[in-house]
Amino acid sequence: MQIIYKANEDISGLWDEGKIRSATYRLLTYTLLEAVEGGTLLANTVTGEMVLLDGEEMQKISALPCDYAPWMDELIKKHFLVRAESDDMKTADTLRTILRTIGGSKEINAYVIAPTTNCNARCFYCYQYGTKHENMTDETADKLVEFIDTHHGSKEVAITWFGGEPMVGIRQIDRICKGLKDRNIPFKSRMISNGYLFDESIAKRIKEDWNFTDVQITLDGTEKVYNEIKAYVNPCESPFQRVMQNIEHLIDNGIKVNVRLNLGFHNADDLMTLAQELVEKFKDRDNLYAYPAMLYDDCGSDPFHFSEGDEERLHEKWKPLAQTLSVLGVKHFKVALPHLISVQCMADGDDCVLITPSGKIGKCEHHVNDHFVGDIENGITNKAEFRYYAERTLTPRCGKCVLFPSCVRLKMCASQRECIPLRSETLTQTVRSNMKYFYEAYLREEKKIQVPKAEWTKGGKRYEEV
């Protein structure tokens, strides 16, 4: 057995080594297997650890459940093997409760800030279609700095700039960041943007002025398709070329750029061409990453609803795009193997809030018009609404789903209340792809084996054969 990817430290520190006993053992329910050339990968979705077993070891695994034998020792200690009578779902939930309890925070140190809900683009699929347009005032920006100062405790503040298009509110971003620095409040920030309003001068200063780490930029296709979908207000000759240039400026200044490829029936084939263009343009550059995401249904100026057949057909378009990006190495920079989580997102996290342009406090960027829990002058006043965001639900499939430890379903989230098998399959396929990705990285970095140039890149930069 070889350890390919180490366990998450928080989980391994919480879950002691498995105790070796005289008992019948089986594979943990939350173990994903993936065959590779060197053997079989086993990923534990509770601990996040991945190991490689050779053919002889896998023969023994295939005979499970069976009585204890010495060859099981390490797999038992690492919780890949558990006693046959174990309740895996109960174990995962107990660990989740403990993790949430010890990881809870009375301070608020993570903020999604919308300096504006205005946007310079008119994407037909925007889920914020119909949102009230407003800009943050100087007074509200100053009150927000005061709120952060009195609520972050001693921890570093993490800010995600959101909108609308947050760069429309660049003056307030400058004001808030300056206010935090004047008060010596440690912070870092990132942004969700369409990328159009950056330029070379902004790209040069945001790392220092805004403590920028990364930005997510959405692309919808190659030049003609992109320009039609974005439908910018008062655009330049080619918004696509401008955004591509801005991506380059950001990368030049040490900012990670994560490109989200929004996938629908209208652009699925074109995105395959775009993926190739991204690699060609940025093949010698670091810090460029990309991932495909299927568009929400029931959103935008002309909302539609996926039938199960529609989603399945779109999923068939998603798979080759995801595979192409994986092979080319321009994966999501946050790519990781799944492990037990205690919170799903900002909505059920105690330490994270949404701040609207008017200074209202929410818990989800999908609710910028309603379901507020307070405001920056009075703090969190609606405790019932705050708790409502964190209410959870289970589906009949949860207990046996290999991804259950890394999934927390929230009642308030329409996309999570039901578990659609196709979406679960998509997530599982993504994990399998990531397992291979990390195994290849292990072979390159640890074993120093030869890898064909045509097969692997990272961040658009190809690895050389060794």
Secondary structure, DSSP 8 states (H G I E B T S, - for coil): -EEEE---HHHHHHS------SSEEEE-TTEEEEEETTEEEEEETTT--EEEE-HHHHHHHHT-SEE--GGGHHHHHTTSEEETT--HHHHHHHHHHHHHHHH--SS--EEEE-SBS--S---TT-TTTT----B--HHHHHHHHHHHHHHSTTS-EEEEE-SS-GGGGHHHHHHHHHHHHHTT--EEEEEEE-STT--HHHHHHHHHHS-EEEEEEEE-SSHHHHHHHH--SS--S-HHHHHHHHHHHHHHTT-EEEEEEEE-TTTHHHHHHHHHHHHHHHTT-SSEEEEEEE--SS-SSS-----HHHHHHHHHHHHHHHHHHHHHT---TT-------S-SSGGG-TTEEEE-TTSEEES-TT-SSS---EETTTEE--HHHHHHHT-B---TTGGG-TTGGG---BTT-HHHHS--HHHHHHHHHHHHHHHHHHHHHHIIIII-----TTT-EETTEE----
